[in-house]
Every structure is written in structure tokens, then in C-alpha cells.
Amino acid sequence: MTILDKKIDFAVVLSVSKANPNGDPLNGNRPRQNYDGYGEISDVAIKRKIRNRLQDLGEAVFVQSDDRKTDGFKSLRDRADSNSDLAKILKAKNPASDEFAQIACNEWIDVRSFGQVFAFKGSNLSVGVRGPVSIQTATSIDPIDIVSTQITKSVNSVTSDTRSSDTMGMKHRVDFGVYVFKGSINTQLAEKTGFTYEDAERIKQALITLFENDSSSARPDGSMEVHQVYWWEHSSKLGQYSSAKVHRSLQIKAKTETPTAFNEDTYAVELNQLEGLTPEVLDGQ
């Protein structure tokens, strides 16, 4: 497999319909907003979804969520110890950090993609891996309107003589919004972690299918959709243009005051051409 030696930039356009794309635990789990009222989806939440999709595609992933575990390990330490070479290094008095990082990168695609900090209680090892794939926070094209609904529970949690009083709660959603997030893949860091062209292709496929197998009470099936993925592959390690300039070349604006769908009648998508750099435009699935 060939190590990635050409810089890549990408952008993803997605829509949210009657769902909570990313709740803020510090604000009653309301959809995240910045101070100007624009909706946000954190980069951490996006990476979680990419990891889930990589798992669905059969890849070995180090940071697995509890409800998506495929190997039965109860902690990151247990997963690291499952590799005999890593287990020996973790128990060593003078652990070889570089060797540990190399083995971990070879073992798990998310480590060689996003990086990882390895620091476990009871071990002298402390090593940080910087990954080549960086992702920005997704931001909505326009300020979002949040709808809050009061909900009740009308059953007993435990057996008792009388029915307990209804428990009041709140659910929050975005009726409709279009979000965009952008990212890059750095070739210098790809060399260090062993990130390959095949890995880049898997990341691309994960972006196209980002919300498959991701349904929940807050995000019902079909409520979140990837519309387009823009994938710029430069002709050199450093790239012909800065990532900021590449990302700015994509401009999306609403044509109506209250759009309820993403199409050519409701949004204007303008892609400024950069000489010598044409993106691959892929539709979401």
C-alpha cells in the first residue's frame, strides 16, 4: 500500500430535518449553537460517526463506543493489551514510545488517521500520535430555529401500589438546516503514521455514507443526509493552495428565507475554480 504523498482537502454538505444533530450537554441537550445562532456539530461528534462507519466497513478501530463494540474489550487499555507487542511495551520500565506508536498506527485505522493519546494508569508510557486527518466543526449556512417539545413518562419504573406521577422532560430538534464541515489530510503526518491512499479512500466512503446505521431517538432514520462531498486532491505534498483558500472556493447561500429542503431552487452552490485543482464531487448515499 502506498503512503499518501499528495495533500487532500474536502468539504461535506449535509442537511438536518426534524432532528437533533448534536446535543449540548451543558445546555439541556439542545442542538449546539454559536453566539450568532448558527447551528454546530462538533468535530468530535463527526469523528465518532466516521469511526462507526469504518467499523461497519470492517476496519479495526481503537476508540469504539460502548454501544458499538465489536471485540468485547471493556476499555482502551484492554484493547491495547490485546496486542502482545503493545502489552510488552506497556509493562516495560523504559517503554519505547516510537515503537509503540508505530505498532498502534499499523493496527488501527483511526489511530493513523486522527491520532491518539496513549497514557494508562500503571504504565510508564505516555505518547501522543498526531494524525493527518483534521476536521473542522460543522456550521449551518443560516441561523437555526430550535423547536422544544415537552414529553412525559406514564409508566412506573418500579413496582408500586400506585402509578407514579408523569415525569416531565424536554426534547429539542432543528426543523431544517443545512450544515457544512471541512477538513484536510496532511502528507507529512501521513508519512509518520503510515496513512495510505487506501485509507484516504475509506475516509471518503465513510463521509459519503456518514449517517448510515446512525439512527437514534434524537436522529431518526432519514432525518440527516449527506448531499455532496467535495474532494480536492492536490498534485504535490504541500499542495498548490492553502487549505483555507480551497475551502473558501465553495460558497453556499440560501435563496429563500425559510428553506425546507436542499435543492437548486432553495440553495445556490458556487464553486470557484482554482487553476490546476478540480474537486471530485460525490453525491451522498
Backbone bond lengths (Angstrom), bond angles and torsions (degrees), N, CA, C in turn:
res aa  C-N    CA-C-N  psi(-1)  N-CA   C-N-CA  omega(-1)  CA-C   N-CA-C  phi
1 M - - - 1.469 - - 1.530 109.68 -
2 T 1.315 115.69 140.11 1.458 121.75 -173.85 1.523 111.01 -92.29
3 I 1.334 116.14 129.24 1.461 120.83 177.21 1.530 109.27 -66.20
4 L 1.324 116.78 138.15 1.464 121.53 -179.70 1.525 110.02 -60.29
5 D 1.335 117.20 122.57 1.460 120.54 179.91 1.526 112.54 -126.80
6 K 1.337 116.01 18.10 1.469 121.05 173.52 1.527 108.89 -133.21
7 K 1.303 115.30 128.39 1.462 120.49 -177.88 1.529 110.88 -60.60
8 I 1.330 115.58 144.46 1.464 121.72 178.89 1.523 109.30 -128.69
9 D 1.317 116.35 134.75 1.465 122.82 169.84 1.522 107.60 -118.77
10 F 1.334 116.64 152.57 1.462 119.11 178.44 1.521 110.34 -149.85
11 A 1.329 114.51 160.95 1.462 121.98 175.71 1.520 107.76 -144.74
12 V 1.336 116.06 145.00 1.460 121.94 -177.66 1.522 109.09 -127.53
13 V 1.334 115.98 128.52 1.467 122.50 177.64 1.523 107.54 -106.40
14 L 1.325 117.08 124.74 1.465 121.26 -178.11 1.519 110.25 -137.72
15 S 1.328 115.75 160.14 1.464 120.11 178.64 1.525 109.83 -126.25
16 V 1.326 114.11 154.19 1.460 122.87 178.19 1.515 107.89 -123.87
17 S 1.325 117.39 129.29 1.460 121.88 179.93 1.516 109.85 -131.47
18 K 1.338 115.42 111.90 1.479 121.91 178.82 1.521 111.70 52.31
19 A 1.341 115.48 54.09 1.459 121.46 -179.57 1.520 109.21 -151.38
20 N 1.316 114.60 164.45 1.463 121.61 174.30 1.525 106.89 -105.77
21 P 1.327 118.30 100.47 1.464 120.17 -172.38 1.521 113.90 -67.98
22 N 1.344 116.97 -30.62 1.465 120.67 -178.76 1.526 108.55 -165.38
23 G 1.325 116.28 99.25 1.453 120.71 -177.61 1.518 112.64 -71.99
24 D 1.334 115.81 147.49 1.460 122.31 178.65 1.524 108.57 -100.68
25 P 1.348 119.45 109.53 1.474 120.66 -176.92 1.520 113.34 -65.11
26 L 1.322 117.67 -18.99 1.465 120.82 178.50 1.524 112.19 -87.12
27 N 1.329 116.50 -1.05 1.463 120.61 -178.82 1.528 110.38 -135.27
28 G 1.337 116.57 45.77 1.457 120.93 177.04 1.507 114.30 64.40
29 N 1.335 117.57 24.09 1.462 123.76 -178.62 1.529 113.07 64.41
30 R 1.324 116.88 22.63 1.467 120.20 172.70 1.522 109.13 -68.31
31 P 1.343 117.62 151.46 1.466 119.52 176.07 1.523 111.16 -53.31
32 R 1.293 116.46 137.93 1.467 120.88 -176.69 1.526 110.84 -62.76
33 Q 1.320 115.38 139.62 1.458 123.42 175.42 1.519 109.29 -139.09
34 N 1.335 115.97 150.58 1.458 118.25 168.88 1.528 109.32 -89.46
35 Y 1.321 117.04 -178.33 1.458 120.06 -174.33 1.529 113.02 -68.97
36 D 1.331 117.10 -15.24 1.466 120.58 178.27 1.522 112.30 -94.30
37 G 1.336 117.40 3.09 1.455 121.12 176.65 1.518 114.89 90.43
38 Y 1.334 117.56 2.87 1.464 120.26 178.66 1.540 109.40 -80.93
39 G 1.321 115.81 140.07 1.444 120.34 179.63 1.520 111.93 -73.26
40 E 1.324 115.44 151.45 1.458 120.64 179.75 1.532 110.90 -136.85
41 I 1.318 115.26 149.65 1.460 123.12 168.58 1.514 105.56 -126.56
42 S 1.325 117.58 122.51 1.460 120.38 -173.18 1.524 111.55 -66.75
43 D 1.328 115.16 153.36 1.459 120.30 177.33 1.533 110.80 -62.41
44 V 1.343 116.67 -31.55 1.467 120.61 179.04 1.528 110.39 -64.82
45 A 1.343 116.44 -42.40 1.465 120.30 178.67 1.528 110.90 -64.34
46 I 1.324 116.85 -39.39 1.466 120.32 179.49 1.526 110.41 -65.83
47 K 1.334 116.98 -43.15 1.471 119.85 178.82 1.526 111.18 -63.99
48 R 1.344 116.64 -34.48 1.464 119.34 177.06 1.524 110.52 -61.55
49 K 1.328 116.17 -42.75 1.460 119.95 -179.68 1.531 110.77 -67.36
50 I 1.333 116.95 -37.49 1.465 120.20 177.78 1.528 109.98 -64.85
51 R 1.328 116.82 -42.93 1.471 120.04 177.19 1.533 110.65 -59.43
52 N 1.336 116.19 -43.83 1.470 119.53 179.06 1.522 111.41 -59.95
53 R 1.326 116.45 -42.62 1.458 119.55 -179.75 1.534 110.73 -67.27
54 L 1.335 117.04 -38.07 1.466 119.75 177.34 1.523 110.60 -62.86
55 Q 1.335 116.33 -38.12 1.470 119.46 174.68 1.521 110.77 -62.07
56 D 1.331 116.25 -44.27 1.464 120.25 179.37 1.526 111.38 -61.68
57 L 1.345 116.03 -29.14 1.459 120.74 179.56 1.526 112.48 -84.56
58 G 1.341 116.07 3.97 1.454 120.31 175.32 1.509 115.49 90.64
59 E 1.335 118.18 12.52 1.456 121.32 -179.08 1.529 111.09 -86.85
60 A 1.327 115.92 151.25 1.466 121.57 175.65 1.523 108.67 -80.51
61 V 1.330 115.93 123.26 1.461 122.25 -176.82 1.518 109.13 -121.39
62 F 1.333 116.90 134.36 1.465 120.98 -177.96 1.530 111.82 -80.72
63 V 1.328 117.93 -49.56 1.467 121.49 -177.67 1.524 108.38 -91.65
64 Q 1.331 115.72 93.47 1.462 122.12 179.81 1.524 109.14 -105.02
65 S 1.321 116.99 137.82 1.461 120.37 176.43 1.528 108.83 -74.10
66 D 1.331 116.38 155.11 1.469 120.75 -174.99 1.526 112.72 -58.84
67 D 1.344 116.60 -36.19 1.463 118.81 -177.14 1.528 112.92 -84.96
68 R 1.353 117.00 0.02 1.464 119.98 179.76 1.528 112.42 -124.58
69 K 1.316 117.10 15.99 1.465 119.76 -177.56 1.526 111.05 -64.41
70 T 1.313 115.85 135.43 1.464 120.81 -179.72 1.527 112.62 -114.94
71 D 1.335 116.87 -4.89 1.463 118.94 -176.16 1.528 113.56 -119.79
72 G 1.333 117.99 -4.25 1.453 120.85 175.55 1.516 115.96 83.89
73 F 1.326 118.80 -4.62 1.465 120.34 -179.59 1.525 110.48 -74.32
74 K 1.334 115.99 141.48 1.456 120.75 -173.68 1.527 113.46 -92.53
75 S 1.316 117.99 -8.90 1.464 120.74 -178.50 1.519 110.16 -153.93
76 L 1.332 115.64 165.99 1.454 120.46 176.63 1.530 110.79 -64.91
77 R 1.328 116.37 -35.39 1.468 119.72 179.05 1.528 110.33 -63.43
78 D 1.341 116.27 -43.80 1.465 119.46 178.22 1.528 110.84 -60.55
79 R 1.330 115.39 -39.46 1.472 118.79 -179.04 1.523 110.59 -68.01
80 A 1.328 116.66 -39.08 1.464 119.87 177.33 1.521 110.87 -66.58
81 D 1.336 117.33 -39.87 1.464 121.39 -179.79 1.522 112.35 -67.63
82 S 1.330 117.41 -18.95 1.465 119.98 179.67 1.519 112.20 -66.49
83 N 1.333 116.17 -20.10 1.465 120.91 174.06 1.525 107.41 -92.68
84 S 1.310 117.01 116.70 1.472 121.21 -173.60 1.525 112.17 -59.68
85 D 1.332 117.87 -37.31 1.466 120.57 179.96 1.533 110.75 -66.94
86 L 1.329 116.43 -41.50 1.459 119.66 178.78 1.524 110.92 -68.57
87 A 1.320 116.80 -37.87 1.460 120.96 179.25 1.524 110.75 -60.53
88 K 1.331 117.87 -41.55 1.465 121.12 178.49 1.516 111.39 -63.27
89 I 1.340 116.77 -42.16 1.459 120.03 -179.31 1.526 110.78 -66.78
90 L 1.327 116.60 -38.76 1.464 120.34 -179.77 1.527 111.82 -63.75
91 K 1.326 117.32 -30.19 1.458 121.23 -178.06 1.524 112.61 -89.36
92 A 1.331 117.57 -9.10 1.463 121.06 -176.92 1.526 111.49 -71.55
93 K 1.349 115.83 149.88 1.465 119.85 177.33 1.520 111.48 -70.82
94 N 1.327 115.99 -36.72 1.470 121.48 177.51 1.523 108.59 -122.02
95 P 1.345 117.16 78.77 1.469 120.47 -173.83 1.529 112.60 -66.01
96 A 1.320 114.50 143.97 1.468 121.29 178.06 1.527 108.76 -86.44
97 S 1.323 115.81 99.18 1.468 120.55 -173.82 1.521 112.38 -63.96
98 D 1.337 116.88 -42.80 1.465 120.14 -177.32 1.527 110.87 -64.95
99 E 1.317 116.48 -41.10 1.465 120.14 178.92 1.521 110.71 -65.26
100 F 1.332 116.52 -41.19 1.462 120.69 178.70 1.526 109.69 -60.44
101 A 1.334 116.93 -46.77 1.464 121.04 -178.56 1.522 111.23 -61.40
102 Q 1.331 116.64 -41.29 1.463 120.03 -179.32 1.524 111.67 -64.68
103 I 1.330 116.63 -43.14 1.471 120.08 179.88 1.524 110.31 -65.28
104 A 1.344 116.49 -43.18 1.469 120.75 -179.61 1.526 110.81 -62.89
105 C 1.318 117.25 -40.00 1.465 120.61 179.08 1.524 111.40 -65.26
106 N 1.327 116.22 -38.71 1.462 120.06 178.36 1.526 111.58 -68.15
107 E 1.331 116.50 -30.20 1.461 121.88 -173.43 1.519 112.90 -81.22
108 W 1.361 117.48 -40.84 1.469 120.65 -170.00 1.523 111.16 -127.39
109 I 1.330 115.84 128.74 1.458 120.75 -175.89 1.527 112.37 -67.60
110 D 1.344 118.29 -33.31 1.463 118.72 -179.03 1.523 111.67 -71.83
111 V 1.341 117.84 -27.72 1.464 120.24 177.03 1.517 110.03 -68.89
112 R 1.333 117.59 -45.67 1.460 119.39 -179.30 1.533 112.23 -77.34
113 S 1.339 117.01 -10.36 1.464 120.38 177.31 1.525 111.91 -94.13
114 F 1.337 116.65 -56.18 1.457 121.89 -173.62 1.524 113.82 -101.76
115 G 1.329 116.90 -13.48 1.455 119.49 -174.66 1.522 110.76 86.46
116 Q 1.344 116.22 174.79 1.454 120.62 -178.68 1.524 108.80 -169.81
117 V 1.337 115.50 145.60 1.459 121.25 172.56 1.531 108.02 -98.78
118 F 1.320 116.22 125.86 1.461 121.70 178.01 1.528 108.29 -111.10
119 A 1.314 116.13 108.38 1.465 122.17 177.31 1.519 107.20 -151.78
120 F 1.328 116.85 108.28 1.457 121.27 -174.01 1.520 110.53 -118.91
121 K 1.319 115.84 143.29 1.460 121.76 176.72 1.528 109.57 -61.77
122 G 1.340 115.93 134.89 1.453 120.24 179.70 1.517 114.17 88.46
123 S 1.326 116.97 2.90 1.464 120.93 178.32 1.514 109.48 -126.25
124 N 1.337 115.72 145.94 1.462 120.73 177.78 1.519 112.22 -82.53
125 L 1.313 116.44 -3.52 1.466 120.15 -177.17 1.526 111.45 -79.37
126 S 1.299 116.56 135.69 1.465 122.74 171.35 1.520 107.16 -148.21
127 V 1.327 115.49 107.51 1.459 119.47 -175.58 1.516 109.51 -140.84
128 G 1.310 115.54 139.51 1.466 121.53 176.74 1.513 110.48 -115.79
129 V 1.316 115.72 129.55 1.464 121.71 177.42 1.523 108.30 -104.04
130 R 1.306 117.51 125.53 1.467 122.14 175.39 1.513 109.19 -92.24
131 G 1.321 116.14 122.70 1.453 120.58 -177.92 1.516 112.44 -91.81
132 P 1.330 117.87 154.61 1.469 121.31 -178.16 1.521 114.48 -78.26
133 V 1.352 118.24 -20.43 1.463 120.90 -175.68 1.528 109.39 -91.87
134 S 1.312 116.10 115.52 1.467 121.24 176.82 1.527 109.16 -114.81
135 I 1.325 115.86 141.22 1.470 121.80 -176.74 1.516 109.43 -131.95
136 Q 1.326 116.23 135.03 1.457 121.49 178.58 1.529 110.38 -89.01
137 T 1.317 115.45 164.47 1.457 121.30 173.24 1.531 109.70 -64.72
138 A 1.323 116.99 135.44 1.462 120.59 175.18 1.528 108.72 -74.99
139 T 1.331 116.58 137.93 1.469 122.05 -179.36 1.521 109.02 -130.08
140 S 1.318 116.30 140.39 1.466 120.14 -179.39 1.523 110.87 -72.98
141 I 1.330 115.61 152.81 1.461 121.37 179.27 1.528 111.01 -66.48
142 D 1.316 115.91 -37.47 1.463 122.40 -179.93 1.525 109.35 -128.11
143 P 1.337 118.10 161.97 1.469 119.61 172.83 1.523 110.38 -56.37
144 I 1.322 116.89 145.38 1.456 121.19 -177.25 1.526 111.05 -101.14
145 D 1.327 114.80 151.98 1.463 121.66 171.96 1.524 107.56 -103.02
146 I 1.322 115.62 127.82 1.465 120.61 -179.53 1.521 109.14 -102.71
147 V 1.321 115.67 126.74 1.461 122.34 177.55 1.521 108.23 -102.51
148 S 1.328 116.61 127.24 1.462 121.66 179.80 1.524 109.46 -111.99
149 T 1.320 115.97 133.37 1.459 122.40 -178.02 1.521 109.54 -123.98
150 Q 1.337 115.83 133.74 1.452 119.76 177.71 1.521 109.24 -83.60
151 I 1.335 117.04 136.83 1.463 121.78 -178.87 1.532 109.01 -125.76
152 T 1.335 115.50 157.84 1.468 120.66 -179.42 1.517 110.47 -130.95
153 K 1.313 115.12 158.96 1.462 122.31 173.27 1.527 106.66 -119.33
154 S 1.310 117.56 122.79 1.472 120.66 -174.02 1.527 112.75 -117.27
155 V 1.327 116.92 27.60 1.465 121.55 175.95 1.521 108.65 -128.57
156 N 1.318 116.45 157.09 1.458 121.10 178.36 1.522 110.59 -80.32
157 S 1.313 115.14 137.78 1.459 119.40 174.17 1.518 111.17 -76.16
158 V 1.341 116.63 -32.01 1.459 121.88 177.75 1.523 108.45 -132.60
159 T 1.336 116.86 160.83 1.456 121.24 -179.07 1.532 110.46 -69.17
160 S 1.331 116.28 132.82 1.467 121.19 176.94 1.524 108.44 -153.97
161 D 1.331 116.05 168.74 1.462 120.60 -177.72 1.520 112.05 -70.52
162 T 1.294 116.13 -33.74 1.464 119.98 -177.98 1.518 109.33 -121.09
163 R 1.321 114.39 152.38 1.464 118.93 178.51 1.523 109.20 -72.68
164 S 1.323 115.58 134.03 1.457 119.61 179.38 1.519 109.86 -69.17
165 S 1.314 115.22 155.16 1.463 120.51 179.32 1.520 109.83 -66.28
166 D 1.317 115.62 150.64 1.459 120.32 -179.37 1.527 110.44 -57.79
167 T 1.319 115.51 134.95 1.456 120.88 177.45 1.523 108.90 -91.80
168 M 1.307 115.90 125.01 1.459 120.06 -176.64 1.529 109.90 -89.55
169 G 1.304 115.41 144.64 1.456 120.81 177.15 1.513 109.80 -153.63
170 M 1.327 116.07 178.72 1.461 120.85 -178.47 1.531 109.94 -132.68
171 K 1.331 115.05 142.01 1.458 121.91 169.60 1.520 107.94 -120.80
172 H 1.313 115.19 143.01 1.463 120.34 -176.65 1.525 109.11 -125.11
173 R 1.312 115.22 147.12 1.464 119.17 179.48 1.517 110.42 -150.56
174 V 1.328 114.25 162.01 1.465 122.58 169.98 1.515 106.35 -103.12
175 D 1.342 117.59 121.14 1.465 119.33 -179.07 1.523 111.38 -62.65
176 F 1.347 116.66 -46.08 1.461 119.54 174.52 1.524 109.14 -160.34
177 G 1.309 115.05 140.59 1.456 120.92 176.17 1.513 110.89 -164.25
178 V 1.313 115.93 147.69 1.461 122.44 175.31 1.527 108.03 -110.85
179 Y 1.321 115.61 126.42 1.464 122.40 -177.63 1.532 109.22 -116.52
180 V 1.318 115.59 154.68 1.462 121.69 174.92 1.527 108.57 -134.81
181 F 1.337 116.04 133.08 1.466 118.36 169.29 1.522 109.39 -128.87
182 K 1.316 113.90 153.72 1.459 120.31 -173.45 1.519 110.07 -129.33
183 G 1.320 116.21 158.89 1.457 120.08 -179.26 1.512 111.73 -161.03
184 S 1.323 114.60 176.07 1.461 121.12 -177.74 1.519 109.76 -147.81
185 I 1.331 115.42 159.85 1.462 121.67 174.64 1.525 107.80 -126.22
186 N 1.312 115.45 117.67 1.462 123.59 -173.39 1.525 110.41 -90.51
187 T 1.315 117.49 128.39 1.465 120.97 -174.69 1.527 112.68 -75.35
188 Q 1.348 117.83 -34.43 1.468 119.39 179.16 1.526 110.92 -62.67
189 L 1.340 116.22 -42.70 1.464 119.09 177.82 1.525 111.66 -72.87
190 A 1.337 116.67 -29.20 1.464 120.09 176.11 1.527 110.68 -62.11
191 E 1.327 116.88 -37.94 1.467 120.61 177.36 1.521 110.93 -62.32
192 K 1.319 116.87 -39.14 1.464 120.67 -176.65 1.524 112.04 -71.65
193 T 1.327 117.09 -36.88 1.472 119.48 -176.35 1.520 113.10 -95.20
194 G 1.339 117.72 -10.77 1.461 120.47 -178.00 1.518 113.27 81.67
195 F 1.331 116.46 25.37 1.462 121.72 179.87 1.526 109.47 -71.92
196 T 1.338 116.52 127.35 1.465 121.65 -171.33 1.531 111.79 -110.01
197 Y 1.331 114.12 173.22 1.469 120.08 173.74 1.525 110.39 -62.56
198 E 1.320 116.51 -35.52 1.463 120.20 177.48 1.529 110.79 -63.99
199 D 1.329 117.13 -38.33 1.462 120.90 176.51 1.528 110.61 -64.66
200 A 1.334 116.58 -41.07 1.465 120.52 178.59 1.525 110.55 -61.81
201 E 1.330 116.42 -38.09 1.464 120.36 178.49 1.528 110.68 -66.11
202 R 1.326 117.02 -36.78 1.467 119.99 178.15 1.530 110.82 -68.09
203 I 1.319 117.24 -38.86 1.471 120.85 176.02 1.521 109.65 -61.87
204 K 1.326 116.60 -42.75 1.468 120.64 179.14 1.525 110.84 -60.93
205 Q 1.323 117.25 -44.70 1.461 120.17 179.30 1.528 111.45 -65.34
206 A 1.339 116.31 -35.58 1.463 119.54 177.25 1.523 110.94 -65.05
207 L 1.325 117.56 -37.41 1.469 120.88 178.45 1.525 111.31 -67.11
208 I 1.320 116.94 -40.86 1.465 121.05 -178.96 1.528 110.83 -63.39
209 T 1.323 116.35 -35.46 1.476 121.68 -175.32 1.537 111.17 -111.54
210 L 1.320 116.93 32.81 1.459 122.59 -167.15 1.522 114.20 -55.13
211 F 1.342 117.54 -35.74 1.464 119.78 -172.74 1.529 113.31 -104.68
212 E 1.330 117.25 11.41 1.453 119.23 173.26 1.531 109.69 -71.14
213 N 1.321 116.10 138.45 1.467 121.04 178.98 1.530 111.18 59.12
214 D 1.332 116.85 36.77 1.468 121.28 -176.95 1.528 111.65 -126.99
215 S 1.322 117.62 17.68 1.460 119.25 -174.87 1.517 111.84 -74.08
216 S 1.325 115.38 152.20 1.461 123.21 176.75 1.520 107.26 -158.01
217 S 1.327 116.14 178.19 1.459 120.29 177.34 1.521 111.01 -59.39
218 A 1.326 116.45 -37.02 1.469 120.74 -179.21 1.521 112.21 -80.73
219 R 1.338 116.99 -22.86 1.466 121.82 -176.73 1.526 108.94 -133.84
220 P 1.332 118.49 77.04 1.472 120.40 -179.97 1.532 111.47 -60.76
221 D 1.321 115.22 157.01 1.466 119.89 177.19 1.521 110.56 -52.74
222 G 1.325 116.34 131.82 1.456 121.78 177.16 1.514 114.43 88.03
223 S 1.333 117.59 -5.85 1.465 119.65 -177.55 1.527 112.73 -82.91
224 M 1.331 116.47 -18.09 1.462 121.20 177.20 1.521 108.43 -127.65
225 E 1.325 115.00 134.20 1.468 119.39 -171.83 1.520 110.92 -143.30
226 V 1.330 115.57 132.82 1.462 121.04 171.03 1.520 108.03 -84.72
227 H 1.327 116.64 124.63 1.466 120.32 -178.91 1.525 111.77 -95.62
228 Q 1.323 116.29 -46.48 1.465 118.77 -178.13 1.523 110.37 -147.30
229 V 1.322 114.74 144.52 1.464 122.36 172.00 1.522 107.54 -119.69
230 Y 1.323 116.71 124.55 1.463 122.61 176.84 1.527 107.63 -102.78
231 W 1.321 116.24 126.35 1.468 121.68 -172.10 1.528 109.08 -128.36
232 W 1.325 116.44 105.91 1.465 121.96 -179.78 1.523 109.74 -99.28
233 E 1.321 117.99 117.46 1.464 121.46 174.32 1.523 108.57 -107.63
234 H 1.325 115.90 115.76 1.461 121.63 -177.98 1.528 110.33 -74.10
235 S 1.305 116.04 174.74 1.467 120.80 -178.14 1.523 112.61 -101.17
236 S 1.333 117.11 4.49 1.458 120.30 -178.79 1.517 110.09 -149.11
237 K 1.338 116.27 173.35 1.458 121.07 -179.48 1.519 111.97 -63.35
238 L 1.325 116.35 -44.75 1.462 120.68 -177.29 1.520 112.47 -86.02
239 G 1.327 116.86 -17.19 1.462 120.52 178.93 1.516 112.55 86.52
240 Q 1.349 115.91 154.20 1.459 119.82 178.81 1.525 112.31 -74.62
241 Y 1.332 116.56 -26.36 1.466 121.25 -176.05 1.522 109.19 -136.21
242 S 1.322 115.23 159.75 1.462 119.60 175.16 1.520 109.34 -70.30
243 S 1.329 116.14 155.63 1.464 120.12 178.31 1.517 111.13 -60.87
244 A 1.328 116.87 -37.39 1.466 120.36 179.95 1.527 111.08 -60.40
245 K 1.317 116.82 -42.76 1.465 120.09 -179.74 1.524 111.19 -68.56
246 V 1.325 116.39 -38.92 1.466 119.92 178.07 1.520 110.10 -63.70
247 H 1.320 117.08 -46.80 1.465 120.88 -179.13 1.527 111.98 -63.75
248 R 1.334 116.89 -35.56 1.475 120.26 178.96 1.513 112.31 -69.37
249 S 1.329 117.11 -19.14 1.465 119.12 -178.15 1.526 112.25 -68.88
250 L 1.331 116.91 -14.65 1.466 121.45 176.77 1.521 109.22 -102.19
251 Q 1.328 116.90 118.03 1.459 122.44 -179.77 1.529 109.10 -124.95
252 I 1.335 116.24 130.89 1.464 121.26 179.83 1.523 108.52 -128.68
253 K 1.329 116.60 128.83 1.465 121.44 179.83 1.525 109.77 -135.48
254 A 1.320 115.39 144.62 1.466 120.27 178.05 1.524 109.60 -76.57
255 K 1.333 116.10 140.67 1.470 121.42 177.49 1.523 112.01 -90.71
256 T 1.327 116.96 -21.90 1.462 121.13 -178.65 1.523 109.30 -120.96
257 E 1.324 116.47 163.91 1.464 120.59 -177.58 1.520 112.55 -70.62
258 T 1.309 116.68 -39.76 1.472 120.35 -177.52 1.527 110.16 -130.80
259 P 1.319 117.76 73.19 1.470 119.70 178.64 1.524 111.33 -66.42
260 T 1.311 115.35 144.65 1.468 120.51 178.58 1.527 112.05 -120.64
261 A 1.323 116.75 7.25 1.465 121.68 177.92 1.516 108.00 -156.81
262 F 1.340 115.74 161.10 1.456 120.52 177.82 1.518 108.57 -106.14
263 N 1.336 116.79 107.54 1.457 121.91 176.34 1.525 108.66 -156.76
264 E 1.328 116.13 -179.08 1.465 119.86 -175.39 1.514 112.94 -68.43
265 D 1.334 117.45 -17.96 1.465 120.19 178.58 1.524 112.42 -83.42
266 T 1.335 117.17 -22.48 1.462 120.14 -174.67 1.530 113.63 -107.61
267 Y 1.329 116.81 -23.51 1.465 120.00 -178.98 1.518 110.86 -135.45
268 A 1.328 115.34 140.05 1.458 121.63 175.43 1.521 108.45 -101.58
269 V 1.324 116.16 120.29 1.468 121.82 179.37 1.522 107.87 -107.31
270 E 1.331 115.57 118.23 1.467 120.83 -178.51 1.523 108.80 -117.24
271 L 1.325 115.97 123.51 1.458 121.58 179.72 1.526 108.45 -116.77
272 N 1.320 116.09 104.74 1.461 120.91 179.47 1.524 109.62 -75.40
273 Q 1.310 115.77 125.08 1.453 120.33 -176.77 1.527 111.24 -73.49
274 L 1.315 115.93 134.10 1.458 122.97 174.72 1.520 107.89 -106.52
275 E 1.308 116.79 128.59 1.456 120.77 -174.91 1.527 111.27 -58.61
276 G 1.318 115.11 124.44 1.461 120.61 178.01 1.509 115.23 81.31
277 L 1.336 116.23 5.76 1.471 118.96 -178.98 1.521 109.59 -141.28
278 T 1.332 116.27 102.34 1.463 122.21 -179.99 1.515 109.11 -114.10
279 P 1.341 118.12 127.57 1.458 119.17 -177.30 1.527 112.86 -77.83
280 E 1.316 114.94 152.34 1.450 121.25 166.86 1.532 106.36 -84.35
281 V 1.329 116.90 124.56 1.466 121.18 -177.83 1.520 107.89 -107.35
282 L 1.333 115.73 119.52 1.454 121.01 -175.69 1.522 109.46 -119.69
283 D 1.303 116.20 138.22 1.464 121.20 175.79 1.509 110.04 -81.51
284 G 1.328 116.36 144.06 1.443 120.57 176.08 1.517 111.03 -69.14
285 Q 1.318 116.07 158.91 1.468 120.76 -178.82 1.521 110.61 -110.20
